[in-house]
């Protein structure tokens, strides 16, 4: 089953706005990616950054094993 079909079924079942459902799914998946990134010193986990239409090329120079900066960037 495709991702778009899963979202459509969720929207139909929950009777929510499709854009809101997609946004919520994005944030949940993004946070899981951040939290599942292996941690040695926190830099890798903390440097996940969301961008629209182009990648973010900047680097966050602080280590955070909880990925605080990444979570802020995502949403």
C-alpha positions as CSV (number, residue, x, y, z in Angstrom):
1,X,0.0,0.0,0.0
2,X,1.4,3.4,-0.9
3,X,2.0,6.3,1.5
4,X,-0.6,8.5,-0.2
5,X,-3.2,5.7,0.2
6,X,-2.4,5.4,3.9
7,X,-2.8,9.2,4.4
8,X,-6.1,9.1,2.4
9,X,-7.5,6.4,4.6
10,X,-6.4,8.2,7.8
11,X,-8.0,11.4,6.6
12,X,-11.2,9.6,5.7
13,X,-11.3,7.7,9.0
14,X,-10.4,10.7,11.2
15,X,-12.5,13.2,9.2
16,X,-9.7,15.8,9.4
17,X,-8.3,18.3,6.9
18,X,-5.9,16.4,4.4
19,X,-3.3,19.2,4.7
20,X,-3.3,19.0,8.5
21,X,-3.1,15.2,8.4
22,X,-0.1,15.4,6.0
23,X,1.6,18.0,8.2
24,X,1.1,15.9,11.3
25,X,2.5,12.8,9.5
26,X,5.5,14.8,8.4
27,X,6.3,15.9,11.9
28,X,5.9,12.5,13.4
29,X,8.2,10.8,10.7
30,X,10.7,13.6,11.0
31,X,10.9,13.4,14.8
32,X,11.4,9.6,14.5
33,X,14.2,10.1,12.1
34,X,15.9,12.5,14.4
35,X,15.5,10.3,17.5
36,X,16.7,7.1,15.7
37,X,19.9,8.8,14.4
38,X,22.9,7.2,16.1
39,X,24.5,9.4,18.7
40,X,28.2,9.6,19.4
41,X,28.5,13.2,20.4
42,X,25.1,14.7,19.4
43,X,26.2,16.7,16.3
44,X,24.7,14.3,13.7
45,X,21.4,14.1,15.5
46,X,21.3,17.9,16.0
47,X,22.0,18.7,12.4
48,X,18.8,17.4,10.8
49,X,17.3,20.5,9.2
50,X,14.1,20.9,7.1
51,X,14.1,23.0,4.0
52,X,11.5,23.9,1.4
53,X,12.4,23.5,-2.3
54,X,16.1,23.3,-1.5
55,X,18.3,21.6,1.1
56,X,19.7,23.5,4.1
57,X,23.5,23.5,3.8
58,X,24.3,25.2,7.1
59,X,25.8,23.3,10.0
60,X,24.7,23.6,13.6
61,X,27.8,23.7,15.7
62,X,26.3,22.6,19.0
63,X,26.0,19.0,20.2
64,X,22.6,17.9,21.6
65,X,21.9,14.2,22.0
66,X,18.2,15.0,22.2
67,X,18.3,16.8,18.8
68,X,16.7,20.0,20.1
69,X,17.9,22.2,17.2
70,X,16.8,19.6,14.7
71,X,13.3,19.4,16.2
72,X,13.1,23.2,16.2
73,X,14.1,23.3,12.5
74,X,11.5,20.7,11.6
75,X,8.6,22.3,13.2
